[in-house]
Amino acid sequence: METTENIEVLNDLIEINNDRVAGFEKAIADIKDENVDLKTLFQEYSAQSRKNSQELTALVAGNAGEAETGTSVSGNLHRAWIDVKSLFGGSDRKSILAEAERGEDAIKKAYKTALTEGELPAAALQTVTDQAQEINAAHDRIKALRDAA
């Protein structure tokens, strides 16, 4: 795969990790005291995505590329939808977790695509594989909490 294509795949992952950070920070700000455990969990996952972005940025820089620093349009739209839902009562535990799971579905899919279609070099492949495992575990945890709500 061309270096430019590698950088594009990695930048897509940086962008969706940035979306994830912004989404969890938005959720943390909106969560009421009765769901304080979710604040802690979302802070953990926000930190996870910051770490992921830093690792991916280092890989992009190692390929003499320019790393993505923003969020995606679809991520911005998702956060706007969360804002609208919170205005209309979508702030109960199950709704919060359902929205979080929807975001986790998106990042899980992005990692799967990068791994199956990205043809990444060995160093990037190992990093992306490790991150994908963490993302899958986070998704499963949020899904289990949603199912229990």
Backbone as JSON Lines, residues from 0, in Angstrom:
{"i":0,"aa":"M","n":[0.84,-1.18,0.0],"ca":[0.0,0.0,0.0],"c":[0.88,1.24,0.0]}
{"i":1,"aa":"E","n":[0.45,2.23,-0.68],"ca":[1.18,3.49,-0.75],"c":[1.21,4.17,0.62]}
{"i":2,"aa":"T","n":[2.28,4.92,0.88],"ca":[2.39,5.64,2.14],"c":[1.24,6.62,2.31]}
{"i":3,"aa":"T","n":[0.82,7.28,1.23],"ca":[-0.29,8.24,1.29],"c":[-1.57,7.54,1.75]}
{"i":4,"aa":"E","n":[-1.81,6.34,1.24],"ca":[-3.01,5.6,1.65],"c":[-2.91,5.16,3.1]}
{"i":5,"aa":"N","n":[-1.71,4.77,3.55],"ca":[-1.51,4.42,4.97],"c":[-1.85,5.61,5.85]}
{"i":6,"aa":"I","n":[-1.37,6.77,5.47],"ca":[-1.62,7.99,6.24],"c":[-3.11,8.3,6.28]}
{"i":7,"aa":"E","n":[-3.78,8.1,5.17],"ca":[-5.22,8.35,5.11],"c":[-5.99,7.41,6.06]}
{"i":8,"aa":"V","n":[-5.65,6.14,6.06],"ca":[-6.29,5.17,6.95],"c":[-6.04,5.55,8.4]}
{"i":9,"aa":"L","n":[-4.8,5.87,8.73],"ca":[-4.46,6.25,10.1],"c":[-5.15,7.54,10.51]}
{"i":10,"aa":"N","n":[-5.22,8.5,9.59],"ca":[-5.9,9.76,9.89],"c":[-7.39,9.56,10.11]}
{"i":11,"aa":"D","n":[-7.99,8.63,9.39],"ca":[-9.4,8.31,9.62],"c":[-9.59,7.79,11.05]}
{"i":12,"aa":"L","n":[-8.66,6.97,11.5],"ca":[-8.75,6.44,12.87],"c":[-8.49,7.54,13.9]}
{"i":13,"aa":"I","n":[-7.58,8.45,13.6],"ca":[-7.34,9.58,14.51],"c":[-8.62,10.4,14.64]}
{"i":14,"aa":"E","n":[-9.25,10.68,13.51],"ca":[-10.46,11.49,13.49],"c":[-11.59,10.84,14.3]}
{"i":15,"aa":"I","n":[-11.79,9.55,14.14],"ca":[-12.88,8.9,14.88],"c":[-12.54,8.77,16.36]}
{"i":16,"aa":"N","n":[-11.27,8.65,16.7],"ca":[-10.89,8.69,18.12],"c":[-11.16,10.08,18.69]}
{"i":17,"aa":"N","n":[-10.88,11.12,17.91],"ca":[-11.18,12.48,18.35],"c":[-12.68,12.66,18.54]}
{"i":18,"aa":"D","n":[-13.47,12.08,17.62],"ca":[-14.94,12.1,17.76],"c":[-15.36,11.43,19.06]}
{"i":19,"aa":"R","n":[-14.72,10.32,19.35],"ca":[-15.06,9.55,20.55],"c":[-14.77,10.36,21.81]}
{"i":20,"aa":"V","n":[-13.62,11.02,21.83],"ca":[-13.27,11.88,22.97],"c":[-14.34,12.96,23.14]}
{"i":21,"aa":"A","n":[-14.66,13.66,22.05],"ca":[-15.64,14.74,22.12],"c":[-17.02,14.21,22.53]}
{"i":22,"aa":"G","n":[-17.4,13.05,22.02],"ca":[-18.69,12.47,22.38],"c":[-18.77,12.11,23.85]}
{"i":23,"aa":"F","n":[-17.73,11.46,24.36],"ca":[-17.74,11.1,25.78],"c":[-17.68,12.34,26.67]}
{"i":24,"aa":"E","n":[-16.92,13.35,26.27],"ca":[-16.87,14.57,27.08],"c":[-18.23,15.26,27.11]}
{"i":25,"aa":"K","n":[-18.95,15.23,25.99],"ca":[-20.29,15.79,25.94],"c":[-21.21,15.0,26.86]}
{"i":26,"aa":"A","n":[-21.13,13.68,26.8],"ca":[-21.96,12.84,27.66],"c":[-21.63,13.07,29.14]}
{"i":27,"aa":"I","n":[-20.35,13.18,29.46],"ca":[-19.92,13.41,30.85],"c":[-20.54,14.7,31.39]}
{"i":28,"aa":"A","n":[-20.54,15.74,30.57],"ca":[-21.1,17.03,30.98],"c":[-22.6,16.96,31.22]}
{"i":29,"aa":"D","n":[-23.29,16.07,30.52],"ca":[-24.74,15.97,30.61],"c":[-25.25,14.95,31.62]}
{"i":30,"aa":"I","n":[-24.38,14.07,32.1],"ca":[-24.81,12.99,33.0],"c":[-25.14,13.55,34.38]}
{"i":31,"aa":"K","n":[-26.29,13.1,34.88],"ca":[-26.75,13.49,36.22],"c":[-26.06,12.63,37.28]}
{"i":32,"aa":"D","n":[-26.14,13.09,38.52],"ca":[-25.45,12.43,39.63],"c":[-25.8,10.96,39.8]}
{"i":33,"aa":"E","n":[-27.03,10.57,39.46],"ca":[-27.42,9.16,39.68],"c":[-26.66,8.2,38.77]}
{"i":34,"aa":"N","n":[-25.99,8.74,37.75],"ca":[-25.2,7.9,36.84],"c":[-23.71,8.24,36.91]}
{"i":35,"aa":"V","n":[-23.25,8.57,38.1],"ca":[-21.86,8.99,38.28],"c":[-20.88,7.89,37.85]}
{"i":36,"aa":"D","n":[-21.29,6.62,37.95],"ca":[-20.42,5.53,37.51],"c":[-20.14,5.61,36.01]}
{"i":37,"aa":"L","n":[-21.11,6.12,35.25],"ca":[-20.9,6.27,33.81],"c":[-19.9,7.38,33.51]}
{"i":38,"aa":"K","n":[-19.9,8.42,34.35],"ca":[-18.9,9.49,34.16],"c":[-17.49,8.91,34.25]}
{"i":39,"aa":"T","n":[-17.27,8.09,35.26],"ca":[-15.96,7.47,35.46],"c":[-15.59,6.59,34.26]}
{"i":40,"aa":"L","n":[-16.54,5.78,33.82],"ca":[-16.31,4.9,32.68],"c":[-16.02,5.71,31.41]}
{"i":41,"aa":"F","n":[-16.81,6.74,31.16],"ca":[-16.63,7.56,29.96],"c":[-15.31,8.34,30.01]}
{"i":42,"aa":"Q","n":[-14.88,8.75,31.2],"ca":[-13.57,9.41,31.33],"c":[-12.46,8.43,30.96]}
{"i":43,"aa":"E","n":[-12.61,7.18,31.38],"ca":[-11.62,6.15,31.05],"c":[-11.53,5.95,29.53]}
{"i":44,"aa":"Y","n":[-12.69,5.89,28.88],"ca":[-12.7,5.66,27.43],"c":[-12.26,6.89,26.65]}
{"i":45,"aa":"S","n":[-12.52,8.05,27.19],"ca":[-12.03,9.28,26.57],"c":[-10.5,9.31,26.62]}
{"i":46,"aa":"A","n":[-9.93,8.94,27.76],"ca":[-8.47,8.87,27.91],"c":[-7.9,7.81,26.97]}
{"i":47,"aa":"Q","n":[-8.61,6.7,26.82],"ca":[-8.18,5.64,25.91],"c":[-8.06,6.18,24.48]}
{"i":48,"aa":"S","n":[-9.05,6.94,24.04],"ca":[-9.0,7.48,22.68],"c":[-7.94,8.57,22.52]}
{"i":49,"aa":"R","n":[-7.68,9.34,23.57],"ca":[-6.58,10.31,23.49],"c":[-5.25,9.58,23.27]}
{"i":50,"aa":"K","n":[-5.06,8.49,24.02],"ca":[-3.85,7.68,23.88],"c":[-3.78,7.1,22.47]}
{"i":51,"aa":"N","n":[-4.9,6.57,21.99],"ca":[-4.94,6.01,20.63],"c":[-4.54,7.07,19.6]}
{"i":52,"aa":"S","n":[-5.11,8.25,19.72],"ca":[-4.79,9.33,18.77],"c":[-3.31,9.67,18.81]}
{"i":53,"aa":"Q","n":[-2.74,9.71,19.99],"ca":[-1.31,10.02,20.11],"c":[-0.46,8.95,19.44]}
{"i":54,"aa":"E","n":[-0.8,7.7,19.66],"ca":[-0.05,6.6,19.04],"c":[-0.18,6.64,17.51]}
{"i":55,"aa":"L","n":[-1.38,6.89,17.03],"ca":[-1.61,6.95,15.59],"c":[-0.92,8.17,14.97]}
{"i":56,"aa":"T","n":[-0.92,9.28,15.68],"ca":[-0.23,10.49,15.22],"c":[1.26,10.22,15.07]}
{"i":57,"aa":"A","n":[1.84,9.48,16.0],"ca":[3.26,9.12,15.92],"c":[3.52,8.26,14.68]}
{"i":58,"aa":"L","n":[2.6,7.36,14.37],"ca":[2.76,6.52,13.17],"c":[2.68,7.37,11.9]}
{"i":59,"aa":"V","n":[1.76,8.32,11.88],"ca":[1.63,9.21,10.71],"c":[2.91,10.03,10.55]}
{"i":60,"aa":"A","n":[3.4,10.57,11.65],"ca":[4.63,11.36,11.6],"c":[5.8,10.5,11.14]}
{"i":61,"aa":"G","n":[5.82,9.24,11.53],"ca":[6.88,8.32,11.11],"c":[6.85,8.05,9.62]}
{"i":62,"aa":"N","n":[5.71,8.29,8.99],"ca":[5.58,8.15,7.54],"c":[5.68,9.5,6.83]}
{"i":63,"aa":"A","n":[6.2,10.49,7.54],"ca":[6.36,11.85,7.0],"c":[5.03,12.45,6.56]}
{"i":64,"aa":"G","n":[3.98,12.11,7.29],"ca":[2.66,12.64,6.96],"c":[2.22,13.67,7.97]}
{"i":65,"aa":"E","n":[1.1,14.32,7.64],"ca":[0.51,15.29,8.54],"c":[-0.71,14.67,9.19]}
{"i":66,"aa":"A","n":[-0.71,14.63,10.51],"ca":[-1.78,13.97,11.24],"c":[-3.03,14.84,11.34]}
{"i":67,"aa":"E","n":[-4.17,14.17,11.35],"ca":[-5.47,14.82,11.53],"c":[-5.56,15.34,12.96]}
{"i":68,"aa":"T","n":[-6.18,16.49,13.13],"ca":[-6.32,17.04,14.48],"c":[-7.76,17.32,14.86]}
{"i":69,"aa":"G","n":[-8.67,17.23,13.91],"ca":[-10.07,17.58,14.17],"c":[-10.96,16.38,14.35]}
{"i":70,"aa":"T","n":[-12.26,16.68,14.29],"ca":[-13.28,15.65,14.36],"c":[-14.0,15.6,13.02]}
{"i":71,"aa":"S","n":[-14.79,14.57,12.82],"ca":[-15.48,14.4,11.54],"c":[-16.82,15.11,11.54]}
{"i":72,"aa":"V","n":[-17.34,15.35,10.36],"ca":[-18.67,15.94,10.22],"c":[-19.72,15.02,10.82]}
{"i":73,"aa":"S","n":[-19.6,13.7,10.58],"ca":[-20.59,12.77,11.12],"c":[-20.52,12.74,12.65]}
{"i":74,"aa":"G","n":[-19.34,12.89,13.21],"ca":[-19.21,12.95,14.67],"c":[-19.86,14.19,15.23]}
{"i":75,"aa":"N","n":[-19.7,15.31,14.55],"ca":[-20.35,16.54,14.98],"c":[-21.87,16.4,14.91]}
{"i":76,"aa":"L","n":[-22.37,15.75,13.87],"ca":[-23.81,15.53,13.74],"c":[-24.32,14.62,14.85]}
{"i":77,"aa":"H","n":[-23.55,13.59,15.2],"ca":[-23.96,12.68,16.27],"c":[-24.06,13.43,17.6]}
{"i":78,"aa":"R","n":[-23.08,14.3,17.88],"ca":[-23.13,15.07,19.12],"c":[-24.3,16.03,19.12]}
{"i":79,"aa":"A","n":[-24.63,16.61,17.97],"ca":[-25.8,17.49,17.88],"c":[-27.07,16.7,18.18]}
{"i":80,"aa":"W","n":[-27.14,15.47,17.68],"ca":[-28.3,14.62,17.94],"c":[-28.39,14.3,19.43]}
{"i":81,"aa":"I","n":[-27.27,14.05,20.07],"ca":[-27.27,13.81,21.52],"c":[-27.82,15.04,22.24]}
{"i":82,"aa":"D","n":[-27.42,16.25,21.8],"ca":[-27.94,17.49,22.38],"c":[-29.46,17.55,22.26]}
{"i":83,"aa":"V","n":[-29.99,17.25,21.09],"ca":[-31.43,17.3,20.85],"c":[-32.14,16.27,21.73]}
{"i":84,"aa":"K","n":[-31.6,15.05,21.79],"ca":[-32.23,14.01,22.6],"c":[-32.25,14.4,24.07]}
{"i":85,"aa":"S","n":[-31.19,15.04,24.56],"ca":[-31.16,15.41,25.97],"c":[-32.22,16.46,26.29]}
{"i":86,"aa":"L","n":[-32.54,17.31,25.32],"ca":[-33.6,18.29,25.51],"c":[-34.97,17.65,25.65]}
{"i":87,"aa":"F","n":[-35.16,16.5,25.02],"ca":[-36.45,15.83,25.02],"c":[-36.48,14.6,25.93]}
{"i":88,"aa":"G","n":[-35.65,14.6,26.95],"ca":[-35.74,13.56,27.96],"c":[-34.92,12.31,27.7]}
{"i":89,"aa":"G","n":[-34.03,12.32,26.74],"ca":[-33.23,11.15,26.47],"c":[-32.0,11.09,27.34]}
{"i":90,"aa":"S","n":[-32.16,11.42,28.62],"ca":[-30.98,11.44,29.49],"c":[-31.07,10.38,30.58]}
{"i":91,"aa":"D","n":[-31.94,9.39,30.42],"ca":[-31.96,8.29,31.37],"c":[-30.8,7.35,31.05]}
{"i":92,"aa":"R","n":[-30.51,6.47,31.98],"ca":[-29.34,5.6,31.87],"c":[-29.34,4.79,30.58]}
{"i":93,"aa":"K","n":[-30.47,4.19,30.25],"ca":[-30.53,3.36,29.05],"c":[-30.29,4.19,27.78]}
{"i":94,"aa":"S","n":[-30.84,5.4,27.72],"ca":[-30.64,6.27,26.55],"c":[-29.18,6.7,26.42]}
{"i":95,"aa":"I","n":[-28.57,7.04,27.53],"ca":[-27.16,7.43,27.53],"c":[-26.31,6.28,27.0]}
{"i":96,"aa":"L","n":[-26.56,5.09,27.52],"ca":[-25.78,3.92,27.11],"c":[-26.07,3.52,25.67]}
{"i":97,"aa":"A","n":[-27.31,3.69,25.22],"ca":[-27.64,3.38,23.82],"c":[-26.89,4.31,22.87]}
{"i":98,"aa":"E","n":[-26.82,5.59,23.21],"ca":[-26.07,6.54,22.38],"c":[-24.57,6.24,22.41]}
{"i":99,"aa":"A","n":[-24.08,5.88,23.61],"ca":[-22.66,5.53,23.72],"c":[-22.36,4.29,22.89]}
{"i":100,"aa":"E","n":[-23.26,3.32,22.92],"ca":[-23.05,2.11,22.14],"c":[-23.06,2.43,20.64]}
{"i":101,"aa":"R","n":[-23.93,3.33,20.24],"ca":[-23.97,3.72,18.82],"c":[-22.63,4.32,18.39]}
{"i":102,"aa":"G","n":[-22.05,5.15,19.24],"ca":[-20.73,5.69,18.95],"c":[-19.66,4.61,18.93]}
{"i":103,"aa":"E","n":[-19.77,3.66,19.84],"ca":[-18.81,2.55,19.89],"c":[-18.95,1.66,18.66]}
{"i":104,"aa":"D","n":[-20.18,1.5,18.17],"ca":[-20.39,0.74,16.93],"c":[-19.61,1.38,15.78]}
{"i":105,"aa":"A","n":[-19.64,2.71,15.72],"ca":[-18.98,3.43,14.62],"c":[-17.46,3.27,14.69]}
{"i":106,"aa":"I","n":[-16.88,3.41,15.88],"ca":[-15.42,3.3,15.97],"c":[-14.98,1.85,15.78]}
{"i":107,"aa":"K","n":[-15.78,0.91,16.26],"ca":[-15.48,-0.51,16.07],"c":[-15.45,-0.84,14.57]}
{"i":108,"aa":"K","n":[-16.42,-0.32,13.84],"ca":[-16.49,-0.53,12.39],"c":[-15.29,0.1,11.69]}
{"i":109,"aa":"A","n":[-14.89,1.29,12.12],"ca":[-13.74,1.97,11.5],"c":[-12.46,1.15,11.68]}
{"i":110,"aa":"Y","n":[-12.28,0.59,12.86],"ca":[-11.1,-0.24,13.11],"c":[-11.15,-1.52,12.28]}
{"i":111,"aa":"K","n":[-12.33,-2.12,12.21],"ca":[-12.47,-3.34,11.41],"c":[-12.12,-3.06,9.94]}
{"i":112,"aa":"T","n":[-12.61,-1.95,9.42],"ca":[-12.33,-1.56,8.04],"c":[-10.83,-1.34,7.85]}
{"i":113,"aa":"A","n":[-10.2,-0.64,8.79],"ca":[-8.76,-0.37,8.68],"c":[-7.97,-1.67,8.68]}
{"i":114,"aa":"L","n":[-8.41,-2.63,9.47],"ca":[-7.68,-3.9,9.55],"c":[-7.94,-4.81,8.36]}
{"i":115,"aa":"T","n":[-9.14,-4.77,7.81],"ca":[-9.46,-5.68,6.7],"c":[-9.15,-5.08,5.34]}
{"i":116,"aa":"E","n":[-9.2,-3.76,5.22],"ca":[-9.01,-3.14,3.92],"c":[-7.79,-2.22,3.86]}
{"i":117,"aa":"G","n":[-7.17,-1.95,5.01],"ca":[-6.11,-0.96,5.08],"c":[-4.75,-1.4,4.6]}
{"i":118,"aa":"E","n":[-4.45,-2.69,4.62],"ca":[-3.12,-3.18,4.25],"c":[-2.0,-2.35,4.88]}
{"i":119,"aa":"L","n":[-2.06,-2.22,6.19],"ca":[-1.11,-1.4,6.93],"c":[0.23,-2.11,7.07]}
{"i":120,"aa":"P","n":[1.32,-1.33,7.16],"ca":[2.62,-1.94,7.42],"c":[2.66,-2.56,8.82]}
{"i":121,"aa":"A","n":[3.6,-3.42,9.05],"ca":[3.65,-4.22,10.28],"c":[3.54,-3.4,11.56]}
{"i":122,"aa":"A","n":[4.3,-2.32,11.67],"ca":[4.28,-1.52,12.9],"c":[2.91,-0.9,13.14]}
{"i":123,"aa":"A","n":[2.31,-0.37,12.09],"ca":[0.98,0.23,12.21],"c":[-0.07,-0.86,12.45]}
{"i":124,"aa":"L","n":[0.09,-1.99,11.8],"ca":[-0.87,-3.08,11.94],"c":[-0.95,-3.56,13.39]}
{"i":125,"aa":"Q","n":[0.2,-3.7,14.04],"ca":[0.19,-4.15,15.43],"c":[-0.49,-3.13,16.34]}
{"i":126,"aa":"T","n":[-0.19,-1.84,16.15],"ca":[-0.8,-0.79,16.97],"c":[-2.32,-0.77,16.76]}
{"i":127,"aa":"V","n":[-2.75,-0.8,15.51],"ca":[-4.18,-0.75,15.19],"c":[-4.89,-2.0,15.72]}
{"i":128,"aa":"T","n":[-4.25,-3.16,15.62],"ca":[-4.83,-4.4,16.15],"c":[-5.02,-4.31,17.66]}
{"i":129,"aa":"D","n":[-4.0,-3.83,18.36],"ca":[-4.08,-3.68,19.82],"c":[-5.19,-2.71,20.2]}
{"i":130,"aa":"Q","n":[-5.26,-1.58,19.49],"ca":[-6.3,-0.6,19.78],"c":[-7.68,-1.16,19.5]}
{"i":131,"aa":"A","n":[-7.81,-1.91,18.41],"ca":[-9.1,-2.5,18.05],"c":[-9.59,-3.44,19.15]}
{"i":132,"aa":"Q","n":[-8.68,-4.2,19.75],"ca":[-9.07,-5.1,20.84],"c":[-9.61,-4.32,22.02]}
{"i":133,"aa":"E","n":[-8.96,-3.19,22.35],"ca":[-9.43,-2.34,23.45],"c":[-10.79,-1.73,23.12]}
{"i":134,"aa":"I","n":[-10.96,-1.29,21.89],"ca":[-12.22,-0.69,21.45],"c":[-13.34,-1.73,21.53]}
{"i":135,"aa":"N","n":[-13.07,-2.96,21.08],"ca":[-14.07,-4.03,21.13],"c":[-14.48,-4.34,22.56]}
{"i":136,"aa":"A","n":[-13.51,-4.35,23.47],"ca":[-13.81,-4.6,24.88],"c":[-14.67,-3.48,25.46]}
{"i":137,"aa":"A","n":[-14.36,-2.24,25.1],"ca":[-15.15,-1.1,25.57],"c":[-16.58,-1.19,25.04]}
{"i":138,"aa":"H","n":[-16.71,-1.52,23.78],"ca":[-18.04,-1.67,23.17],"c":[-18.84,-2.73,23.93]}
{"i":139,"aa":"D","n":[-18.23,-3.86,24.17],"ca":[-18.92,-4.95,24.83],"c":[-19.34,-4.58,26.26]}
{"i":140,"aa":"R","n":[-18.5,-3.81,26.93],"ca":[-18.82,-3.38,28.3],"c":[-20.02,-2.42,28.28]}
{"i":141,"aa":"I","n":[-20.01,-1.47,27.35],"ca":[-21.12,-0.51,27.26],"c":[-22.4,-1.24,26.86]}
{"i":142,"aa":"K","n":[-22.3,-2.18,25.94],"ca":[-23.47,-2.96,25.51],"c":[-24.05,-3.75,26.69]}
{"i":143,"aa":"A","n":[-23.19,-4.35,27.49],"ca":[-23.64,-5.11,28.65],"c":[-24.35,-4.2,29.67]}
{"i":144,"aa":"L","n":[-23.79,-3.02,29.87],"ca":[-24.42,-2.05,30.79],"c":[-25.78,-1.6,30.24]}
{"i":145,"aa":"R","n":[-25.85,-1.39,28.94],"ca":[-27.12,-0.99,28.31],"c":[-28.16,-2.08,28.47]}
{"i":146,"aa":"D","n":[-27.74,-3.31,28.21],"ca":[-28.65,-4.45,28.34],"c":[-29.16,-4.6,29.77]}
{"i":147,"aa":"A","n":[-28.33,-4.27,30.74],"ca":[-28.71,-4.39,32.14],"c":[-29.57,-3.22,32.63]}
{"i":148,"aa":"A","n":[-29.56,-2.12,31.88],"ca":[-30.31,-0.91,32.31],"c":[-31.81,-1.1,32.15]}
